[in-house]
Amino acid sequence: MSQTKLVGVDVGGTFTDLVVVDEATGLVRVAKVPTTVANQAGGVQGALADAAVGAAEVGVIVHGTTTATNALLERKGARIGLITTRGFRDVLELGRRTRPTPYGLKGTFEPLIPRDLRLEVDERVDAEGLVVTPLATGQMREAVLRLRGQGVEALVIHFMHSYLNDAHERQAREIAATLWPNAYITVGSELLPEYREFERGTTAAINGFVQPVIDRYLRTLAGELARQGYRRELLIMQGNGGTMSVDLAARHAVSTLMSGPAAGVKAAAYTALAAGHRNIITCDMGGTSFDVGVIRDGRPALTADKEMGYGLPVRVPMIDIHTIGAGGGSIARVNSAGILQVGPESAGADPGSICYGRGGEEPTITDANLLLGRLNPAGLLGVDQTARLDHIREIFDKKIGAHLGLGPDEVASAIVRVANDKMAGAIRLVSLQRGHDPRDFVLFAFGGAGPLHAVALARELAIPRVLVPARPGITSALGCLVADVRHDFVKTINQGVLRLDLAEAHRILAAQVDEGRRMLASEGVEVETVTVQHEADMQFVGQTHVLTVPVERTDFAREDLMRAFEAAYWERFEVELREMRAQVVSLRTAVIGRRRPVSLQGLITLEPTVGGAAPAARRHAWFDGQWQDTPVYRREQLGVGAELVGPAIVEQLDSTTVIEPGDRVRVDALGNLEITVHGLDAATPPETR
């Protein structure tokens, strides 16, 4: 049987999205089914069945999953234990002496590993990497057996200064491997050979916490797909925007955190670049959250300094995404101060919003958009029965309107406005607060609910142009398909630039490249080319913040580092500190296996539009504080070159796009909706944005 079909599947908090591309015919099929929260594999199987695709027909499946992220955020991971250097078992709890809330003596923090499961052994390596105290092997055996006897499932080994000399951690692993009943042993220096014991320790602890959960889930899914005839490697999305095999994902489970949002940003970069836009701000609004990212010159920004909640920094590279609780299912309520609040709590997939007909009784953003005429009651996905607008109005009036003196329609409008303010704040955080002017970017809106709010957000932030892709609701699933295979490496060296041992630095980078190529070969994934990207984490001596700068080649010159660092420092702070000495903190390498490009032409069937586009229906929708007669268009009937003027609503299977009064829309050659926001200067050519 021919295996020409490529499948990308993304599991979100509310829906599981799937896209199938047949390379032989160019045909594209999509599916959107409710997420099966208890076992996400059920949603994946359901999406495959809904798209009428047999596993035996598929050449490759790429999967973005929220399993690890949900397990961490909900604290539903494994029971884990820590073995560390004597005197340092409380590092993971003390952290950086910060507080959960900046003001007031309030807030609590519960470490992933309780104190009675954090054990100490005699061993010590100093800050130069020299052994001060040998590892007490007898104590190590006793600690392993004690944790095993306490029902610990996953073990974390984390010693001081192991990033410089990992001999003790390797020795400890060998001892543990002979006594531990499973393969869930995380060694800090293997996962992250980087300085700062707190961040290295929390990253290792998070890996141990989610490893059994992600391992069982992925192997269950892979086994079920294999029984159905799938014969290739199941690829898993990473938070860095790349993919890896199930075996690697099971060992480096922490790398799968934020993989779903990362897939969306990858697809946004891929789609926008094909449409001629190099600088974009992405906004992904699903059922549970709102994710924002920045793409400059066609490349998503990466960070190795992500916080997965208070006291839980993660130091593995991830696409820099800011997330807030503002999805379609976010619950609106009046708080104790009498103020309307939206999110972060969500109705989720079950029971979901009121309009889903599954017993939900809390007002949500989706319900508000429905009351405002922006959504079609008959076109909602995942609805058990037809939405009753009078029932929704009754709940809005009882739970919010009665407290604020507003009617149901005014309550719905207020909910949308409050949600938009929250989302605009998230966009400001990744743009203005980091030195980027939003007016220099195009707003790329996707997710099932993103296009509903995109134009209002663009107007609030003075962004002149909005781009809505052909399939906004399955963009993250498409991102799984366009993602390359990627492996990242880091090594701390902490040397001044002027005294840097260049030969040693070149050797470290070369070794990272060799290891990356070896891992690519071992995975057996078909790639067209392999590219290498080097970076250096640098700072001025005495400063704490670090800037990551590009390193153009493996055998770089000292002057290359200085030029790159000075340019990055000027761009970030607009100041020169020539009298201060620069220092190289860490060297980084990304080895990327480029997969064959995926065509975007088949995402939506388009024919050139002759004359004006005809609306499929009309209905009253709420704009600018009043009801307006609004034309409703079907997305598949808007051909290349079609033009509209708002107010208008564009509906499709996976999303709805709202066009506000005066805004202009044009369908480009790839089926994207290019929206020009009324009253803003959009004269800048797309290629310069």
N, C-alpha and C positions, 0 to 999 in steps of 0.2 A: 504494500500500500504506500502510495506517495505521501511523504511527510513534508508538505510545503507550507503548512500553516504555522504561524507564529502567534503565541498567546501571551498577553500581558494581563495580569489580574491583580487588583489592589483591593485589600480589605479595609474598609473604613469603619468608623464607629456605628454608622447607621446602614450603609449600603456596601455591597461587594460589587465592584465594577470589573468588567472583562471586555477586552477587545481582541478580535481575531483578524489577522491579516493573512490572506492567501497569496504567497509570493508568486504563484504560477498565474493566477488570474487577476490579481490586484483587488479582489473583492474584500470588503471589510464587514464584519459582523460585530455587534456589541450586545452586551447583556448587563442588566442592573437589577440585582436581587437583594432582598434584605439580608444583612449580616447575621449569621448564626453565632451569637455572642458566646454561648457555652463551648462551642467547638467551631472555630472559624473554617475548618476544612469542609464543613457542610455547606457553607456559603460558596466556597470555591467550586465544589461539585455541582451545586445548584446553578451557578453561573455557566459552567460548561454545558450542562444539560439545556439551559435556556437558550444558549447560542447554537444548540444542535451540533456540537463538536465532539467527536470521539477522541479519547486520549491517544489512540493508535494513529490518528491522522496528523498529530502535532509534531513538528520538528523541534520546537523549543518552547518551554513555559518559563516565564519570568514572573516572580511573585513578590509583591510588596505586602508586608504584614505588620499589623499593629500588636501582635502577640507580646513581644518583649516590652514595648512601650506601655501597654495596658497593665502587664504584670507588675511593672515597676511603679507606675503611678497609683495603682490600686493596692499595692503591697500584697500581691498574690503570687509571689515567687516561691523559691525553695527555702527550706531551713538551711542556713549556711553557717559555717564556723570559720574562724580566722586563727592562724598561727603566725605570730610576729615576733620581732625583737623584744627582749625583756625591757620593760619600762615604757613601751610604746603602744600598748593595746588600746589606749583611749584616744589615739590620734584621730580615728574616724569619727569620734563623737565631739572632740574639741574643735576640730576644723580650723577655721581662720578667725575664731573669736568674734564671729558676726552673730546677728540675732535674726530670728525669723521675721520680726517686724522692727523697722528702724527706730520707732518711737514707742515708749511705754514698755513697762516690764511685763510683757505678755508674749504668748506664742510658745509652742513646744516643738521639740525635734526628737524623733525616734529613729536611731540608726538602723540600718538594714541588718546589722549583726548585733544581737543583744550582748551585754557585757559578759555574761557567764559563758558565752560561746566564743569569746575572744581570749585566746590563750597565748602565753609568752614562753619563749625558750631562750637559753643563753646562746648568743652569737652576736658579733658586731663587726661591721666593715666601716671604716672611717670615710670622711668626705673626699679622700684621695683614692679610694678604692682598695686600700690596704686592710688586710685582715687583722683586727685587734683581738677578737675573741673567736676561737673556732666554734663551729656549730656543735652543740651538745646533742649528739645523735640519739642518745638514750631518752633525753627529754622530748625529742621530736617524736619518737615512737609512742611514748606515753601520751603526748598531746593528741596525736592522731587517733589512738584507741579511745581516749576519753571522749572526743567529739563524736566518734562513730557510735559509742555507747549512749550518747545523748540524742540520738536520732537525727544527726546532721546528714543532709543529703549531698551538699556540695561544699568543697573545701577551698579556702583561699590562703595562699602562702605569700606573705608580704614582709620583706625584711628591709631594714634601713640601708640606703645607698646601693641597692642592688642594681640600679641602672648603670653604675660604674663597674661593679664586680658581682656577677650573678652566680658565683660558684656555690654559695650557701643555699640559694634558692633552688639551684639544680640538684644539689645533694638532698635537700629536703623533699623535693618532688620524687626522687628515686625511692626514698624511704616510704613516703606516703603511698606511692603507686603499688607497693607490695602489700599494703594493709587496707587500702580503701576499696569498698565494694563496687565502685563504678568509675567512670572516666571523668567525673565532674571535679577536676582539680584545676584551679586557676592559679597561675604563678605571675605575680605582678610584673616582673622584668621581662617575661616572655610576651605579655600582652602590651606593655607600655614601658620600654626602656628609657624613661624620661624622668628628670628630677622633679622634686616636690612630692614628698611622701604622702601628703594628704590626698592630692588629686590622683596620684598613681594608685593609692589604696582604695579610694572610692570607686575608681574605674574598675579595678579588679573585683571589688565587692559586688558591684552591679552586674558584672559578667557572671559571677558565681550565682547570684540571685536569680537571674533570668535564664541561665544556661539549661537547666533541666526542663524548664517549661518550653523553651523554643526548640530544644532537641526532640522532645516527645512529639510536639506538634508537627514539625517539619518531616520527621521520619514517618509519622502516621500518614501525612498527606502524600509524601513521595511513594510510600508503599501502596496506598490506594490507587494512585495514578499508574504505578507499574502494573498492578493487577488488571487495570483497564486497558493496558497495552502501550503505555508511554515508555519509551526505551531510551530517552536521552536524560541528561543531567537537569534536574530542577534547579533553576537559578534563583537566588534570593537577593532582593534589593538591600543595599546598605544605606546608611544615613549619609554617606559621602557621595551618593548619586551613582555609584557603581554597583556591580553585582558580584556574587560569589556562589560557590557550590554549597550544597546542604552540609557536607562534612565540615567545611570551613565555618559556615554560619553556626553550626552546633558548638564549635570550639571558641569562636569569637562572637558569641551571642550579642555582646554589647554593641557590636557594629551594626546590628539590625535596628537599633533604636531610631525612630523618626524616619524609617525607610519609606513609608507611604507619602508623607509630605515631600521628601526628597525626590521621589519619582515625579511628582507634579511639577516641581521646579525644573527638573531635567526636560520634561516634555514642553514646558513653557519656553525654555531657552531654544530648544530644537525647532519648535513651531514659529516662534517670533523671528528667529534668524532666517528661516526659509521665507518669511514674509518681508524681510528687509529691515527688521528692527533689532538693534544690537544692545540697547540699554532699556531694560524694562523692570518694572516692579510687579511682582506676581502676588495675586490675592486669591487664595483657595478657600472657599467657604463651602463646607459640607454640612452634615447634619449635626456635628458635635463641636467643631472648632473652626477657627479662622486663622489661616497660616499665611505669613507674608515673607517674601524673600526679595533680594536684589540681584539683578543680573547686569553686569557691566561688560561691554565688548563681547557679548555672547557667552560669557562664562559665569556660572553661579558662584557667589562668594562662599568660601569655606571657612569654618571656624573649628578650632580644637579646644574651645573653652565654653562648652555648653553646660547649662545647669538644668538637671532634670528634677527640679524641686529644691527646696532649701537644704543645704548641706550635702548635695549630691552632684558635684561637678563631674563631667565626663570629658576625658582628654583625648578621645579618638576623633579624627577628622569627620566633620559632618557639614552638609550644606547649611549655611547660616539662615535659619528660619526662626521667625518669632511667632509664637502661637498664643492665642487667647481663646477663652471659652465663649465664642460667639458664632455658633452654627445655627442652621435652620431649626434645630430642636432645642436651642437654648431657652430656658424658662424665664418668663418675665413675672415680676412680683413687686409689691410695694413693701419696702423694708421698714424697720422699726422707726426710722426717722421720717416716714411718710414720703419717701422718694422712690420713683420708679427705677427698678434695677433689672438689667437683662443679663443672664448668665452669672457665673460660669456653669451652673448646674444645667444638665441637659436631660431631656426626656428620652434620648437615645433611640434605639430601634424598637424597644419594647418597654412600655406601651407606645412610646412615640408621641408625636403631636396629637392634639385633639382630633384634627382632621383625618388621622389615619384610621379612626374607628376601632381602635383596640383598647379602649377604656382610659385613654389619657385624659386627664382633667386639669392640666396646668397650661396656661397660655404660653405659646412659643412664637418665635419669629415667623415660622412657616404659617402658623394660624393667622398672624397679623397680615402677612402678604396676601393670604387667601381672602380675608375680609376686605382688603383694599382693592380687590379686583385684579391683582397682578398675577395671581395664579388661577388656573382653571380647575374647579372642583372635580371635573370629570377626567382630568389628565394627570392626577397625582399618582406617583409610583408607590408600591408597597401598601396600598390602602385596602383594608379588609371590606369596607363598605363605603358607599357614597357619603362624602362629608356633608353634615347638616350645618348650614351656615347659621341658622337660628340658635342651635345648641352652642356653637362657638361664641356667638354674640352674647348669649346669656352668661356664659362663664366669664367672658371679658368684662361684662358689666358688673358682675357680682364680685369678682376677685380683685379688680383694679379700678374700674370706672367709679364704683361706689365710694372708694377712698379718695379719688382725685377729682371728683366732680366732672367726669368726662363721659361722653357717650361711647359705645363700642367702637365706632369708626375712628373717633378721635384717640381712643386708647390704642388701637392698632397703628395709627400714624405715629403716636408717641413712641411705641415700642420700636418701630423701624428707625426713627430718628435717634433714639438712645443707642441702639445697636450700631448704627452708622457712625456715631461719635466715637464709640469704643474702637471700631475697626479703623477709622481714620487715625486715631491715636497710635494704633499698632504700626500703621504705615509710616507715620512721623518718626517712630522709634528707629526703624531700619533705614530711614532716608535722612531727614533733617538732622537728627541727633548724631549721625555718622558723617556729616559733611556733604550729603548729596541733596541737591535741589530736586524735588519731585517733578518740577516743571520740565526738567531735562529728560524725563523718562516717559515711556508708554505704560499704561496700566493694563496688565494682562490678567483678565478675570476668568476663573474657571471654578470647577466644583459645581455640584448641583445647584447651589444657591448663590454663587459668586456673581454671575451676570445680573441677578435681580438687584444688586446693590452697587454695582461697579460704577455706573454713571454718577450716582449721587456722591460716591466717595471721590471720584475724579474732580467733580465740581468743588467739593469741600477743600481739596488739596491743590486746586488750580492745575491739575494735570490735563493737558489739552486733548489727549487722544486715548481711547480705550480700544483694546483688541480682545475680541471674544472668539476663541477657536471654534472649529467646526463641530467638535464634540466636547463641550466644556465639562459635562458630567462624568466623562470617563478619561479625562486628561491624565490622571495619575496612573491609570492602567496603561495608557499609551506611553507614559514615561518609563514604565518597566520594559517596554519593547525597545525603546531607543537608547536605553542605558548600556554603557560598555562594562566589561569586566574590569574591576579595579582593585588594587591592593596598595595600602599606604603603610609607610614605615617611618619611624622617628628614632633618633639617637641623640641624647644630650651629651654635649662636649664641654660647655662652659669655658670657652677660651676667648681672650681678647683678640680682636682682628689682627693687630700688629704682631702678636706672638702666636698666632694660629699655626698649628702643625698642618701645613697644606697636604703633605703626603698622607697623613692619617685621615684627614677629612675626605680626600679623594678616595681612599680605601673604603671608608664607611659608606659613601654614596655608591661606589661600585658594588659593594657587597649587598646593599639594599636592592640595587637593580637586578643582580643575579638571583636573589631570593624571590623577587617578584616574578621574574621570568620562569623560575622553577615552579612557583605556585600556579601560574597560568597553564603551564604544560601539564601539571598534575590534574587539573580540573577537566581537561579534555574538551573545553568549550571552543567552538569554531570562531576564530577571530581573523580579521583581514590583515591588520597591522598591530604592532606594539609600539606605544609611545611612552616616553619617560619624562616626568616633570620633577624638578628639584626645587626645594625652598629652604630657606634658613630662618629660624626664629632669632631675632636680634634685639638688642637693647643697649642703651648707654649704661656704663658701669654706674651703679648706685640707684638706678631706676628700677621699678618693679614691673611696669607694663612692657609687653613684648610686641614687636611688629614682625609679621611674616613677610619676607621679601622673596621674589623669584631668583633662582640661580640658573643661569642659562645653560650650563653644561657641567658634566661630571668633574672634569679637570679645570674647575674655575680658577681664576686668578684672585689674589687678595684685593686688587683694585675693583674687581667686579662687585664684590660684596659691599665695599664702601659706597660705591656709586648707587647701588640698588637701595641700600639702607637710607642714605641721605635723601634720595628721591621719595621714598616711602614716608620718611619722617616729615618732610616738607609738605607732602600731600595731606597728611593727617593733621599736622599741627601748625603748618605755615611758619616754622621757625627753624633756624640753623644753630646748631650747637657744636661748632667745629672744634672748640677747646676741650670737649668731652671725649672720652675714649669709648669706642664701640666694642661690643662683645657679642660673640656668636653663642647662643644658648643651646640650640638644637639644630640638627640637620634632618630634613625630611625628603622623602622620595615617594612619588606615586607612579606605579607601573600600570599602564592602562592597555588592555586588549580591546582594540576597536572592532566592534561587530559591524556586519554589513548594514548600511543605512536602510531605514524603513521609509517607504514612500507615503506621503500624506495625501496623495491625490484621491484615494478611494474612501476617505473618511466620510464623505458626504457626496451624494450624486448631484452634480451641478450642470446645468445647461445655461448658456448665456441668456440673460433676460432682455427681451425686446420691449421697449416702452416701460411704463411704470409697473411695479409689482402690485398685484391685487390682493387685498386682505382676504383671509379665509373666514373671518367673523368680526364682530365688533362687540365691545362690552364697556361698561362704565368702570373706570379705574381712578384712583385717588391720586391727584398731583397738586402740589402747591396749595393744600388745604381745601380742595374742592373736587367734586366728581367731574370727570371729563369723558366724553365719548371717545373711545380709543380703538383704533383698528388693531386686529390681531392677525399676525402672519404666521404661516408654517415655515420653519427654517428650510426644509427641503424644497420648498417652492421658490426660494430666493436664489436665483442663478447668479453666475459671475457678472459683476457690473451692476446688479440691482441696487437702487438707491431709495432711501426712506427718510422722512423727516418726522421727528417725534411731536406729540406723544405716540408711542407705538409699543406693542408687545410682540416679541418673537418667541414662538413656542416650538419645542422639539422634544423627543423622547426623554432626554437626559437632563434638560435644563430649560429655564425660561429667562429671556433677556428683556429688561425693561429699558425703554428709550424715553427719556424725559422730554417735555415740550421744548422745541427749538433745536434739539440735537440732530445731527445728520449722520446717516449710516450708509456705508457702501460695502458691498460684498467683494472681497479681493479674489485673486485667481485660485487661492487654496481653500476658499469657502469661509475664511475668517470674516467676522463682522468688524469693520473699522469704523468706530464711532468718534465723530468730532464733537466735542462738548461745546455747546452754544455759549458765546461770549468769551471764549478763551482763545488765545493765539495758537493756532496749530500749523503755522506756516513753515516750521522747521521740517526739512525733508526727512523721511523715515530713516534713511541710511546714516544720518548724523545723530540719531537719538540713541 
